[in-house]
Amino acid sequence: MKINNNYRKLTIVIVGILIIVTISIVIYIKALKPKPITEIKRNIVYISGYYKEYPNDDDPRFYIEFKDDGTYILMYDDSRRSQDSYWEDGSLGVPVIECYYGKYKRKNGNYLIKPTRGCTVEFKDTASVDKNLINFYKEENYENDSHIVGMIVCKLQNGRYMLGAPTEDKKSYRKDVYYYLLYNKSDIKKLPSSPEEFRKQFKMDKKAEQERLAEQKRLAEQSQ
């Protein structure tokens, strides 16, 4: 009888431990699992999903950060895929990262964002991405460009935020083009504060740099 009681107590202890471990794992996973945001805070970087899914490690994604002074930073990163995926459908693509700087307006719970400056880097191949070695860099000034519409960070009925192209009335996002649900748990905590800071993250292939400077000089002379 004593043996049976000890066995029963041991079983209860083991079951109790298993329950505690299971609950701890569930809480841990829930705490770490990325969640769609329902509140936008300043000076925090949010990451976008692809449509409504949190991005896989190799998926393209947006990062966005709203600043206290009414400006924002938006970065598009399509540099994480495998080399073969850039050549799908017969098209010869390359890894690319784009960064945009501009101003935002908040209206009806939505955020209308419009860039004033933008910059792009391109890599020759995926091996160059690991080395931060680019072969193309370009800056754009959109300040006086009336054709630039910008994007919208739209608050949905469930309280979540979607990044996309604005509808004509600028009250929602267009569902016929790409759109991206915003999540917490960004793998980047700080975005480059200016095109200059963005550019400094990368090294340029010497030949490509010479060609860029020559083209820059040619355009400057042409505009005079």
Salt bridges, closest charged atoms under 4 A:
GLU65 OE2 - LYS67 NZ 2.88
ASP77 OD2 - ARG80 NE 3.03
ASP78 OD2 - ARG81 NH2 2.87
GLU139 OE1 - ARG117 NH2 3.57
GLU140 OE2 - LYS138 NZ 2.95
ASP145 OD1 - HIS147 ND1 3.39
ASP176 OD2 - ARG174 NH2 2.76
ASP187 OD2 - ARG61 NH1 3.40
ASP187 OD2 - ARG80 NH1 3.10
GLU196 OE2 - ARG117 NH2 3.08
GLU197 OE2 - LYS190 NZ 3.09
GLU209 OE1 - ARG199 NH2 3.77
GLU209 OE2 - ARG212 NH2 3.18
GLU215 OE2 - ARG218 NH2 2.64
